[in-house]
Amino acid sequence: MDHLKMIVNFTNTILWDYVLIFGLIGIGVFMTIKLKFLQFTRVFPALKKMIVDIIKKKPVEEGKMSPFQALSTAVAAQVGTGNIVGVATAIASGGPGAAFWMIISAFFGMATIFSESVLAQKYREVKEGEVTGGPAYYMKNGLKSKGLAMFFAITCIVALGIVGIMVQSNSVAGSVSDAFGIPVPVITIVLTLVVFRILVGGMEKIASFSEKVVPAMAGLYILGSIVVVIMNMENFVPAIKSIIMGAFSPEAISGGVLGVTVQQTIRYGLARGLFSNEAGMGSTPHSHAVADVSHPAEQGFTAMIGVFISTFLICLSTVMINITSGAYNSSIPAIEMSKEATIMTQNSFAAGFGSLGGMFLSICLSFFALTTIVGWYFFAEANVKFVFNSNPITINIFKAIALIALILGTVMDATFAWQLADMFMGMMAVPNIVALFFLSKEVKEILEDYDRCIEEGHIHWDYEHKALEGNERKKGSVLRKGLSTTVIK
């Protein structure tokens, strides 16, 4: 076991300290420049349009999700224990300045997630009457690389559908047990039954669950954080100052007592920021691919809102309550980092809500983890369909495997679970970054096509999957879609 842990740690060091830090931020910067800093001009108009569509209750075609449901499912996956445990770990390991680099990762991540979403929309397919898509599909249909697509699909299944679910269930079991004194076996049984009930309902049940639970849980957590910050308002300005100073000179905050270097601050800030919003990792495009929109760019804009919610709102909430409440602890032992980071955030809420603080955080953490389990399962299932061609028996077997992983996760070592998750998600992100780079020209063309549609007063896109409804596609047939021609094989 020790040998396995050494291999996992070594792999994570290579992936996150060298490959992904540069790869994920690099693709974000590259796409930001290529798309002319669309973060500044597209997010809030997209938010306004989404709200209008929700109010008008725009109808959705069968086998798809509404843009809001797709966003909710994406945010369900983005907003998980990483936004609480991961973020608290980042500032404990890298100092308050890590929060600054989280924001930087989110800003550039918006351009990345826009790119992922529009490509997933363009190259999506219909399988068994349901729309499905994701990086594996744009690698196969756009990049013409079946091998890269298969590698991504397999690592995604393991990363999200097995190891990722174990991480989330572990967090739920530990948090609820500590806060309420409920035995772990009881928590495991209840959690398994709830997840089973959602998963057997398919895409429709997952979408319905996400659009109801995600806004409520995110709003509750943000509101609770605001209350704590207001109660400690005298520490607000010093907290902001420590974040900014700590980003470039962490040792200046406390005379070097932290023992944190600028490199560590950047590493933990970027890594945990990217882990929390998942931009570039190839996960959230699976939900954005199935959104019922008139043009791929529309869902790309909506996807950017998810990064804003995940990092700018929820991650920063975690940072601010820890620093302003005085719960921030820079001397947490590395071996107990995950558990102690959770306790640190519990203490932050306890500073505002007393003994109810720990219970409040446990409830939020449980819902965060539950929605992430559901979201990650949905993403993994899209890749099971890719690998095994939507065989219903295979899908049901995978549901059983995911539930077994959930049960095992509640009893495994939390630190090792996080390390495994980091490794497999890192392996999943590498081929996605490669695909985004080589398909970047198409992303720009899709955005330009959308702007032309706006000028013409008619937003439209000829989706390939419309020609595939009813499984009527013929092998080798050539279909026209958008700005390119693809041969269906």
Secondary structure, DSSP 8 states (H G I E B T S, - for coil): -HHHHHHHHHHHHHIIIIIHHHHHHHHHHHHHHHTTSTHHHHHHHHHHHHHHHHHHT----TTSB-HHHHHHHHHHHHSSGGGTHHHHHHHHHH-TTHHHHHHHHHHHHHHHHHHHHHHHHHT-EEETTEEE--HHHHHHHTS--HHHHHHHHHHHHHIIIIIIHHHHHHHHHHHHHHHH---HHHHHHHHHHHHHHHHTTHHHHHHHHHHHHHHHHHHHHHHHHHHHHHHTGGGHHHHHHHHHHHHH-GGGTTTTTT---HHHHHHHHHHHHHHHH-TTTTSTHHHHTTB--SSHHHHHHHHHHHHIIIIIIIIHHHHHHHHHTT---S---GGGHHHHHHHHHHHHHHHHHTTHHHHHHHHHHHHHHHHHHHHHHHHHHHHHHHHHTT-HHHHHHHHHHHHHHHHHHTTS-HHHHHHHHHHHHHHHHHHHHHHHHHTHHHHHHHHHHHHHHHHHT------GGGGTGGG---TT-EEEETTEEEE--
